[in-house]
Amino acid sequence: PPKLELKPLPEHLKYAHLGANETLPVIIASNLTSTEKKKLLRVLRKYQDALGWYIADIKGISPAICMHMILMEGDVKPTVDAQRRLNPIMKEV
């Protein structure tokens, strides 16, 4: 499981961990009772495979679909064109 750097959260939110040794963090409401928290974490652990920690972890989505590639011939040098205006008559606001 990934070990992530956790950022500070607002007061109404807190981290809970689905995995051992504080792995697989999820963000939950801080005002939950202990019973509600246990029930929520039990459901999240049960369906933990549905949560995608990385794009590659999401079932049914190939990483090849999430990335794009610009096909070019081997002898062509890539360049960056200047930005074009849709209506050049309009002045910058």
PDB file as gemmi writes it, atoms N, CA and C in Angstrom:
CRYST1    1.000    1.000    1.000  90.00  90.00  90.00 P 1                      
ATOM      1  N   PRO A   1       0.821  -1.205   0.000  1.00  0.00           N  
ATOM      2  CA  PRO A   1       0.000   0.000   0.000  1.00  0.00           C  
ATOM      3  C   PRO A   1       0.859   1.261   0.000  1.00  0.00           C  
ATOM      4  N   PRO A   2       0.397   2.306  -0.619  1.00  0.00           N  
ATOM      5  CA  PRO A   2       1.184   3.528  -0.689  1.00  0.00           C  
ATOM      6  C   PRO A   2       1.280   4.225   0.660  1.00  0.00           C  
ATOM      7  N   LYS A   3       2.438   4.797   0.948  1.00  0.00           N  
ATOM      8  CA  LYS A   3       2.645   5.607   2.152  1.00  0.00           C  
ATOM      9  C   LYS A   3       2.610   7.054   1.686  1.00  0.00           C  
ATOM     10  N   LEU A   4       1.601   7.789   2.104  1.00  0.00           N  
ATOM     11  CA  LEU A   4       1.380   9.138   1.605  1.00  0.00           C  
ATOM     12  C   LEU A   4       1.689  10.181   2.661  1.00  0.00           C  
ATOM     13  N   GLU A   5       2.074  11.368   2.196  1.00  0.00           N  
ATOM     14  CA  GLU A   5       2.278  12.501   3.101  1.00  0.00           C  
ATOM     15  C   GLU A   5       0.913  13.148   3.333  1.00  0.00           C  
ATOM     16  N   LEU A   6       0.487  13.184   4.577  1.00  0.00           N  
ATOM     17  CA  LEU A   6      -0.840  13.700   4.899  1.00  0.00           C  
ATOM     18  C   LEU A   6      -0.784  15.206   5.146  1.00  0.00           C  
ATOM     19  N   LYS A   7      -1.734  15.919   4.580  1.00  0.00           N  
ATOM     20  CA  LYS A   7      -1.803  17.370   4.734  1.00  0.00           C  
ATOM     21  C   LYS A   7      -2.729  17.715   5.897  1.00  0.00           C  
ATOM     22  N   PRO A   8      -2.548  18.880   6.493  1.00  0.00           N  
ATOM     23  CA  PRO A   8      -3.460  19.303   7.571  1.00  0.00           C  
ATOM     24  C   PRO A   8      -4.882  19.459   7.036  1.00  0.00           C  
ATOM     25  N   LEU A   9      -5.847  19.075   7.860  1.00  0.00           N  
ATOM     26  CA  LEU A   9      -7.255  19.147   7.468  1.00  0.00           C  
ATOM     27  C   LEU A   9      -7.991  20.180   8.311  1.00  0.00           C  
ATOM     28  N   PRO A  10      -9.126  20.692   7.812  1.00  0.00           N  
ATOM     29  CA  PRO A  10      -9.961  21.571   8.636  1.00  0.00           C  
ATOM     30  C   PRO A  10     -10.469  20.818   9.864  1.00  0.00           C  
ATOM     31  N   GLU A  11     -10.971  21.557  10.834  1.00  0.00           N  
ATOM     32  CA  GLU A  11     -11.399  20.966  12.107  1.00  0.00           C  
ATOM     33  C   GLU A  11     -12.511  19.940  11.945  1.00  0.00           C  
ATOM     34  N   HIS A  12     -13.381  20.108  10.953  1.00  0.00           N  
ATOM     35  CA  HIS A  12     -14.516  19.204  10.804  1.00  0.00           C  
ATOM     36  C   HIS A  12     -14.165  17.898  10.089  1.00  0.00           C  
ATOM     37  N   LEU A  13     -12.909  17.735   9.686  1.00  0.00           N  
ATOM     38  CA  LEU A  13     -12.460  16.514   9.018  1.00  0.00           C  
ATOM     39  C   LEU A  13     -11.284  15.905   9.762  1.00  0.00           C  
ATOM     40  N   LYS A  14     -11.087  14.598   9.589  1.00  0.00           N  
ATOM     41  CA  LYS A  14      -9.914  13.933  10.160  1.00  0.00           C  
ATOM     42  C   LYS A  14      -9.588  12.713   9.314  1.00  0.00           C  
ATOM     43  N   TYR A  15      -8.371  12.194   9.511  1.00  0.00           N  
ATOM     44  CA  TYR A  15      -7.926  11.017   8.784  1.00  0.00           C  
ATOM     45  C   TYR A  15      -8.294   9.757   9.552  1.00  0.00           C  
ATOM     46  N   ALA A  16      -8.646   8.730   8.814  1.00  0.00           N  
ATOM     47  CA  ALA A  16      -8.803   7.377   9.355  1.00  0.00           C  
ATOM     48  C   ALA A  16      -8.026   6.472   8.405  1.00  0.00           C  
ATOM     49  N   HIS A  17      -7.535   5.371   8.910  1.00  0.00           N  
ATOM     50  CA  HIS A  17      -6.697   4.496   8.097  1.00  0.00           C  
ATOM     51  C   HIS A  17      -7.358   3.134   7.946  1.00  0.00           C  
ATOM     52  N   LEU A  18      -7.391   2.664   6.704  1.00  0.00           N  
ATOM     53  CA  LEU A  18      -7.998   1.365   6.427  1.00  0.00           C  
ATOM     54  C   LEU A  18      -6.994   0.227   6.573  1.00  0.00           C  
ATOM     55  N   GLY A  19      -5.719   0.518   6.373  1.00  0.00           N  
ATOM     56  CA  GLY A  19      -4.694  -0.519   6.444  1.00  0.00           C  
ATOM     57  C   GLY A  19      -3.945  -0.487   7.760  1.00  0.00           C  
ATOM     58  N   ALA A  20      -3.102  -1.495   7.948  1.00  0.00           N  
ATOM     59  CA  ALA A  20      -2.278  -1.562   9.155  1.00  0.00           C  
ATOM     60  C   ALA A  20      -1.124  -0.565   9.052  1.00  0.00           C  
ATOM     61  N   ASN A  21      -0.569  -0.188  10.187  1.00  0.00           N  
ATOM     62  CA  ASN A  21       0.575   0.737  10.256  1.00  0.00           C  
ATOM     63  C   ASN A  21       0.278   2.069   9.584  1.00  0.00           C  
ATOM     64  N   GLU A  22      -0.930   2.571   9.765  1.00  0.00           N  
ATOM     65  CA  GLU A  22      -1.359   3.867   9.232  1.00  0.00           C  
ATOM     66  C   GLU A  22      -1.172   3.975   7.719  1.00  0.00           C  
ATOM     67  N   THR A  23      -1.617   2.946   7.005  1.00  0.00           N  
ATOM     68  CA  THR A  23      -1.608   2.997   5.544  1.00  0.00           C  
ATOM     69  C   THR A  23      -3.047   3.115   5.059  1.00  0.00           C  
ATOM     70  N   LEU A  24      -3.200   3.442   3.818  1.00  0.00           N  
ATOM     71  CA  LEU A  24      -4.504   3.617   3.169  1.00  0.00           C  
ATOM     72  C   LEU A  24      -5.381   4.633   3.901  1.00  0.00           C  
ATOM     73  N   PRO A  25      -4.953   5.901   3.921  1.00  0.00           N  
ATOM     74  CA  PRO A  25      -5.732   6.923   4.625  1.00  0.00           C  
ATOM     75  C   PRO A  25      -6.998   7.321   3.865  1.00  0.00           C  
ATOM     76  N   VAL A  26      -8.041   7.596   4.614  1.00  0.00           N  
ATOM     77  CA  VAL A  26      -9.281   8.159   4.076  1.00  0.00           C  
ATOM     78  C   VAL A  26      -9.666   9.339   4.961  1.00  0.00           C  
ATOM     79  N   ILE A  27     -10.430  10.265   4.416  1.00  0.00           N  
ATOM     80  CA  ILE A  27     -10.861  11.441   5.165  1.00  0.00           C  
ATOM     81  C   ILE A  27     -12.316  11.244   5.568  1.00  0.00           C  
ATOM     82  N   ILE A  28     -12.583  11.403   6.858  1.00  0.00           N  
ATOM     83  CA  ILE A  28     -13.942  11.249   7.381  1.00  0.00           C  
ATOM     84  C   ILE A  28     -14.290  12.473   8.219  1.00  0.00           C  
ATOM     85  N   ALA A  29     -15.556  12.609   8.560  1.00  0.00           N  
ATOM     86  CA  ALA A  29     -16.008  13.710   9.414  1.00  0.00           C  
ATOM     87  C   ALA A  29     -15.511  13.481  10.835  1.00  0.00           C  
ATOM     88  N   SER A  30     -15.092  14.532  11.495  1.00  0.00           N  
ATOM     89  CA  SER A  30     -14.561  14.392  12.855  1.00  0.00           C  
ATOM     90  C   SER A  30     -15.662  14.323  13.909  1.00  0.00           C  
ATOM     91  N   ASN A  31     -16.906  14.639  13.548  1.00  0.00           N  
ATOM     92  CA  ASN A  31     -17.978  14.626  14.541  1.00  0.00           C  
ATOM     93  C   ASN A  31     -18.744  13.300  14.581  1.00  0.00           C  
ATOM     94  N   LEU A  32     -18.206  12.242  13.976  1.00  0.00           N  
ATOM     95  CA  LEU A  32     -18.857  10.934  14.027  1.00  0.00           C  
ATOM     96  C   LEU A  32     -18.682  10.309  15.408  1.00  0.00           C  
ATOM     97  N   THR A  33     -19.688   9.597  15.849  1.00  0.00           N  
ATOM     98  CA  THR A  33     -19.545   8.852  17.102  1.00  0.00           C  
ATOM     99  C   THR A  33     -18.651   7.646  16.834  1.00  0.00           C  
ATOM    100  N   SER A  34     -18.177   7.018  17.881  1.00  0.00           N  
ATOM    101  CA  SER A  34     -17.287   5.870  17.695  1.00  0.00           C  
ATOM    102  C   SER A  34     -18.004   4.728  16.975  1.00  0.00           C  
ATOM    103  N   THR A  35     -19.295   4.558  17.236  1.00  0.00           N  
ATOM    104  CA  THR A  35     -20.067   3.513  16.556  1.00  0.00           C  
ATOM    105  C   THR A  35     -20.194   3.815  15.066  1.00  0.00           C  
ATOM    106  N   GLU A  36     -20.497   5.080  14.740  1.00  0.00           N  
ATOM    107  CA  GLU A  36     -20.612   5.473  13.335  1.00  0.00           C  
ATOM    108  C   GLU A  36     -19.276   5.310  12.617  1.00  0.00           C  
ATOM    109  N   LYS A  37     -18.198   5.683  13.303  1.00  0.00           N  
ATOM    110  CA  LYS A  37     -16.869   5.564  12.712  1.00  0.00           C  
ATOM    111  C   LYS A  37     -16.535   4.097  12.436  1.00  0.00           C  
ATOM    112  N   LYS A  38     -16.828   3.212  13.392  1.00  0.00           N  
ATOM    113  CA  LYS A  38     -16.553   1.783  13.201  1.00  0.00           C  
ATOM    114  C   LYS A  38     -17.351   1.222  12.027  1.00  0.00           C  
ATOM    115  N   LYS A  39     -18.636   1.609  11.935  1.00  0.00           N  
ATOM    116  CA  LYS A  39     -19.475   1.126  10.839  1.00  0.00           C  
ATOM    117  C   LYS A  39     -18.963   1.629   9.489  1.00  0.00           C  
ATOM    118  N   LEU A  40     -18.610   2.903   9.439  1.00  0.00           N  
ATOM    119  CA  LEU A  40     -18.104   3.485   8.199  1.00  0.00           C  
ATOM    120  C   LEU A  40     -16.818   2.798   7.764  1.00  0.00           C  
ATOM    121  N   LEU A  41     -15.883   2.625   8.693  1.00  0.00           N  
ATOM    122  CA  LEU A  41     -14.614   1.987   8.352  1.00  0.00           C  
ATOM    123  C   LEU A  41     -14.815   0.528   7.952  1.00  0.00           C  
ATOM    124  N   ARG A  42     -15.776  -0.146   8.566  1.00  0.00           N  
ATOM    125  CA  ARG A  42     -16.056  -1.534   8.194  1.00  0.00           C  
ATOM    126  C   ARG A  42     -16.540  -1.607   6.740  1.00  0.00           C  
ATOM    127  N   VAL A  43     -17.426  -0.688   6.352  1.00  0.00           N  
ATOM    128  CA  VAL A  43     -17.920  -0.660   4.971  1.00  0.00           C  
ATOM    129  C   VAL A  43     -16.796  -0.295   4.007  1.00  0.00           C  
ATOM    130  N   LEU A  44     -15.983   0.693   4.371  1.00  0.00           N  
ATOM    131  CA  LEU A  44     -14.877   1.094   3.497  1.00  0.00           C  
ATOM    132  C   LEU A  44     -13.865  -0.033   3.322  1.00  0.00           C  
ATOM    133  N   ARG A  45     -13.590  -0.770   4.391  1.00  0.00           N  
ATOM    134  CA  ARG A  45     -12.660  -1.902   4.281  1.00  0.00           C  
ATOM    135  C   ARG A  45     -13.251  -3.007   3.411  1.00  0.00           C  
ATOM    136  N   LYS A  46     -14.556  -3.214   3.537  1.00  0.00           N  
ATOM    137  CA  LYS A  46     -15.219  -4.255   2.755  1.00  0.00           C  
ATOM    138  C   LYS A  46     -15.122  -3.956   1.258  1.00  0.00           C  
ATOM    139  N   TYR A  47     -15.288  -2.688   0.898  1.00  0.00           N  
ATOM    140  CA  TYR A  47     -15.267  -2.296  -0.508  1.00  0.00           C  
ATOM    141  C   TYR A  47     -13.987  -1.546  -0.871  1.00  0.00           C  
ATOM    142  N   GLN A  48     -12.918  -1.847  -0.193  1.00  0.00           N  
ATOM    143  CA  GLN A  48     -11.660  -1.130  -0.401  1.00  0.00           C  
ATOM    144  C   GLN A  48     -11.106  -1.331  -1.812  1.00  0.00           C  
ATOM    145  N   ASP A  49     -11.437  -2.442  -2.476  1.00  0.00           N  
ATOM    146  CA  ASP A  49     -10.976  -2.658  -3.846  1.00  0.00           C  
ATOM    147  C   ASP A  49     -11.588  -1.650  -4.813  1.00  0.00           C  
ATOM    148  N   ALA A  50     -12.722  -1.060  -4.452  1.00  0.00           N  
ATOM    149  CA  ALA A  50     -13.372  -0.077  -5.318  1.00  0.00           C  
ATOM    150  C   ALA A  50     -12.671   1.276  -5.258  1.00  0.00           C  
ATOM    151  N   LEU A  51     -11.878   1.518  -4.215  1.00  0.00           N  
ATOM    152  CA  LEU A  51     -11.146   2.773  -4.088  1.00  0.00           C  
ATOM    153  C   LEU A  51      -9.859   2.680  -4.887  1.00  0.00           C  
ATOM    154  N   GLY A  52      -9.560   3.699  -5.661  1.00  0.00           N  
ATOM    155  CA  GLY A  52      -8.334   3.701  -6.455  1.00  0.00           C  
ATOM    156  C   GLY A  52      -7.278   4.564  -5.802  1.00  0.00           C  
ATOM    157  N   TRP A  53      -6.205   3.950  -5.354  1.00  0.00           N  
ATOM    158  CA  TRP A  53      -5.124   4.710  -4.729  1.00  0.00           C  
ATOM    159  C   TRP A  53      -4.218   5.303  -5.793  1.00  0.00           C  
ATOM    160  N   TYR A  54      -4.100   4.626  -6.923  1.00  0.00           N  
ATOM    161  CA  TYR A  54      -3.387   5.115  -8.101  1.00  0.00           C  
ATOM    162  C   TYR A  54      -4.304   4.899  -9.296  1.00  0.00           C  
ATOM    163  N   ILE A  55      -4.036   5.556 -10.412  1.00  0.00           N  
ATOM    164  CA  ILE A  55      -4.848   5.360 -11.610  1.00  0.00           C  
ATOM    165  C   ILE A  55      -4.786   3.901 -12.043  1.00  0.00           C  
ATOM    166  N   ALA A  56      -3.618   3.269 -11.906  1.00  0.00           N  
ATOM    167  CA  ALA A  56      -3.471   1.871 -12.313  1.00  0.00           C  
ATOM    168  C   ALA A  56      -4.299   0.937 -11.435  1.00  0.00           C  
ATOM    169  N   ASP A  57      -4.648   1.362 -10.211  1.00  0.00           N  
ATOM    170  CA  ASP A  57      -5.432   0.524  -9.304  1.00  0.00           C  
ATOM    171  C   ASP A  57      -6.915   0.504  -9.641  1.00  0.00           C  
ATOM    172  N   ILE A  58      -7.383   1.482 -10.380  1.00  0.00           N  
ATOM    173  CA  ILE A  58      -8.807   1.569 -10.681  1.00  0.00           C  
ATOM    174  C   ILE A  58      -9.144   0.488 -11.699  1.00  0.00           C  
ATOM    175  N   LYS A  59     -10.015  -0.418 -11.309  1.00  0.00           N  
ATOM    176  CA  LYS A  59     -10.363  -1.530 -12.185  1.00  0.00           C  
ATOM    177  C   LYS A  59     -11.191  -1.028 -13.354  1.00  0.00           C  
ATOM    178  N   GLY A  60     -10.885  -1.544 -14.531  1.00  0.00           N  
ATOM    179  CA  GLY A  60     -11.651  -1.203 -15.713  1.00  0.00           C  
ATOM    180  C   GLY A  60     -11.106  -0.023 -16.488  1.00  0.00           C  
ATOM    181  N   ILE A  61     -10.154   0.704 -15.934  1.00  0.00           N  
ATOM    182  CA  ILE A  61      -9.572   1.835 -16.652  1.00  0.00           C  
ATOM    183  C   ILE A  61      -8.109   1.522 -16.919  1.00  0.00           C  
ATOM    184  N   SER A  62      -7.783   1.393 -18.169  1.00  0.00           N  
ATOM    185  CA  SER A  62      -6.407   1.121 -18.552  1.00  0.00           C  
ATOM    186  C   SER A  62      -5.601   2.415 -18.458  1.00  0.00           C  
ATOM    187  N   PRO A  63      -4.370   2.370 -17.926  1.00  0.00           N  
ATOM    188  CA  PRO A  63      -3.546   3.583 -17.894  1.00  0.00           C  
ATOM    189  C   PRO A  63      -3.285   4.149 -19.288  1.00  0.00           C  
ATOM    190  N   ALA A  64      -3.353   3.308 -20.311  1.00  0.00           N  
ATOM    191  CA  ALA A  64      -3.149   3.783 -21.678  1.00  0.00           C  
ATOM    192  C   ALA A  64      -4.256   4.748 -22.099  1.00  0.00           C  
ATOM    193  N   ILE A  65      -5.446   4.599 -21.524  1.00  0.00           N  
ATOM    194  CA  ILE A  65      -6.558   5.494 -21.850  1.00  0.00           C  
ATOM    195  C   ILE A  65      -6.386   6.835 -21.151  1.00  0.00           C  
ATOM    196  N   CYS A  66      -5.777   6.840 -19.983  1.00  0.00           N  
ATOM    197  CA  CYS A  66      -5.630   8.056 -19.191  1.00  0.00           C  
ATOM    198  C   CYS A  66      -4.472   8.926 -19.665  1.00  0.00           C  
ATOM    199  N   MET A  67      -3.636   8.398 -20.536  1.00  0.00           N  
ATOM    200  CA  MET A  67      -2.481   9.143 -21.023  1.00  0.00           C  
ATOM    201  C   MET A  67      -2.642   9.371 -22.522  1.00  0.00           C  
ATOM    202  N   HIS A  68      -2.048  10.424 -23.019  1.00  0.00           N  
ATOM    203  CA  HIS A  68      -2.093  10.659 -24.452  1.00  0.00           C  
ATOM    204  C   HIS A  68      -0.676  10.692 -25.009  1.00  0.00           C  
ATOM    205  N   MET A  69      -0.586  10.481 -26.303  1.00  0.00           N  
ATOM    206  CA  MET A  69       0.709  10.480 -26.958  1.00  0.00           C  
ATOM    207  C   MET A  69       0.530  11.177 -28.299  1.00  0.00           C  
ATOM    208  N   ILE A  70       1.435  12.060 -28.630  1.00  0.00           N  
ATOM    209  CA  ILE A  70       1.385  12.753 -29.907  1.00  0.00           C  
ATOM    210  C   ILE A  70       2.250  11.963 -30.878  1.00  0.00           C  
ATOM    211  N   LEU A  71       1.621  11.446 -31.917  1.00  0.00           N  
ATOM    212  CA  LEU A  71       2.341  10.648 -32.900  1.00  0.00           C  
ATOM    213  C   LEU A  71       3.034  11.578 -33.888  1.00  0.00           C  
ATOM    214  N   MET A  72       4.342  11.386 -34.041  1.00  0.00           N  
ATOM    215  CA  MET A  72       5.125  12.200 -34.964  1.00  0.00           C  
ATOM    216  C   MET A  72       6.048  11.289 -35.745  1.00  0.00           C  
ATOM    217  N   GLU A  73       6.409  11.746 -36.913  1.00  0.00           N  
ATOM    218  CA  GLU A  73       7.382  10.999 -37.696  1.00  0.00           C  
ATOM    219  C   GLU A  73       8.756  11.194 -37.065  1.00  0.00           C  
ATOM    220  N   GLY A  74       9.646  10.249 -37.287  1.00  0.00           N  
ATOM    221  CA  GLY A  74      10.942  10.242 -36.619  1.00  0.00           C  
ATOM    222  C   GLY A  74      11.841  11.429 -36.922  1.00  0.00           C  
ATOM    223  N   ASP A  75      11.763  12.010 -38.111  1.00  0.00           N  
ATOM    224  CA  ASP A  75      12.685  13.085 -38.486  1.00  0.00           C  
ATOM    225  C   ASP A  75      12.119  14.484 -38.235  1.00  0.00           C  
ATOM    226  N   VAL A  76      10.985  14.593 -37.584  1.00  0.00           N  
ATOM    227  CA  VAL A  76      10.346  15.883 -37.334  1.00  0.00           C  
ATOM    228  C   VAL A  76      10.749  16.396 -35.958  1.00  0.00           C  
ATOM    229  N   LYS A  77      11.123  17.689 -35.902  1.00  0.00           N  
ATOM    230  CA  LYS A  77      11.489  18.307 -34.632  1.00  0.00           C  
ATOM    231  C   LYS A  77      10.231  18.912 -34.006  1.00  0.00           C  
ATOM    232  N   PRO A  78       9.907  18.572 -32.749  1.00  0.00           N  
ATOM    233  CA  PRO A  78       8.708  19.142 -32.125  1.00  0.00           C  
ATOM    234  C   PRO A  78       8.874  20.639 -31.861  1.00  0.00           C  
ATOM    235  N   THR A  79       7.813  21.400 -32.090  1.00  0.00           N  
ATOM    236  CA  THR A  79       7.829  22.843 -31.848  1.00  0.00           C  
ATOM    237  C   THR A  79       6.584  23.237 -31.063  1.00  0.00           C  
ATOM    238  N   VAL A  80       6.637  24.420 -30.475  1.00  0.00           N  
ATOM    239  CA  VAL A  80       5.495  24.972 -29.752  1.00  0.00           C  
ATOM    240  C   VAL A  80       5.030  26.197 -30.516  1.00  0.00           C  
ATOM    241  N   ASP A  81       3.784  26.186 -30.972  1.00  0.00           N  
ATOM    242  CA  ASP A  81       3.234  27.322 -31.698  1.00  0.00           C  
ATOM    243  C   ASP A  81       2.780  28.398 -30.719  1.00  0.00           C  
ATOM    244  N   ALA A  82       2.717  29.632 -31.211  1.00  0.00           N  
ATOM    245  CA  ALA A  82       2.211  30.739 -30.405  1.00  0.00           C  
ATOM    246  C   ALA A  82       0.708  30.574 -30.217  1.00  0.00           C  
ATOM    247  N   GLN A  83       0.195  31.154 -29.129  1.00  0.00           N  
ATOM    248  CA  GLN A  83      -1.236  31.075 -28.859  1.00  0.00           C  
ATOM    249  C   GLN A  83      -1.997  31.885 -29.897  1.00  0.00           C  
ATOM    250  N   ARG A  84      -3.068  31.318 -30.398  1.00  0.00           N  
ATOM    251  CA  ARG A  84      -3.891  32.012 -31.387  1.00  0.00           C  
ATOM    252  C   ARG A  84      -5.153  32.530 -30.710  1.00  0.00           C  
ATOM    253  N   ARG A  85      -5.590  33.708 -31.120  1.00  0.00           N  
ATOM    254  CA  ARG A  85      -6.813  34.302 -30.588  1.00  0.00           C  
ATOM    255  C   ARG A  85      -7.993  33.845 -31.431  1.00  0.00           C  
ATOM    256  N   LEU A  86      -9.116  33.585 -30.783  1.00  0.00           N  
ATOM    257  CA  LEU A  86     -10.307  33.167 -31.504  1.00  0.00           C  
ATOM    258  C   LEU A  86     -10.873  34.335 -32.311  1.00  0.00           C  
ATOM    259  N   ASN A  87     -10.882  35.527 -31.724  1.00  0.00           N  
ATOM    260  CA  ASN A  87     -11.372  36.718 -32.398  1.00  0.00           C  
ATOM    261  C   ASN A  87     -10.295  37.788 -32.254  1.00  0.00           C  
ATOM    262  N   PRO A  88      -9.415  37.939 -33.239  1.00  0.00           N  
ATOM    263  CA  PRO A  88      -8.292  38.873 -33.099  1.00  0.00           C  
ATOM    264  C   PRO A  88      -8.711  40.339 -33.017  1.00  0.00           C  
ATOM    265  N   ILE A  89      -9.944  40.684 -33.417  1.00  0.00           N  
ATOM    266  CA  ILE A  89     -10.396  42.075 -33.359  1.00  0.00           C  
ATOM    267  C   ILE A  89     -10.594  42.515 -31.913  1.00  0.00           C  
ATOM    268  N   MET A  90     -11.001  41.600 -31.057  1.00  0.00           N  
ATOM    269  CA  MET A  90     -11.229  41.948 -29.650  1.00  0.00           C  
ATOM    270  C   MET A  90      -9.902  42.272 -28.970  1.00  0.00           C  
ATOM    271  N   LYS A  91      -9.914  43.298 -28.162  1.00  0.00           N  
ATOM    272  CA  LYS A  91      -8.723  43.693 -27.421  1.00  0.00           C  
ATOM    273  C   LYS A  91      -8.662  42.936 -26.103  1.00  0.00           C  
ATOM    274  N   GLU A  92      -7.490  42.882 -25.535  1.00  0.00           N  
ATOM    275  CA  GLU A  92      -7.299  42.237 -24.231  1.00  0.00           C  
ATOM    276  C   GLU A  92      -8.075  43.008 -23.175  1.00  0.00           C  
ATOM    277  N   VAL A  93      -8.802  42.310 -22.333  1.00  0.00           N  
ATOM    278  CA  VAL A  93      -9.623  42.963 -21.311  1.00  0.00           C  
ATOM    279  C   VAL A  93      -8.826  43.116 -20.045  1.00  0.00           C  
TER     280      VAL A  93                                                      
END                                                                             
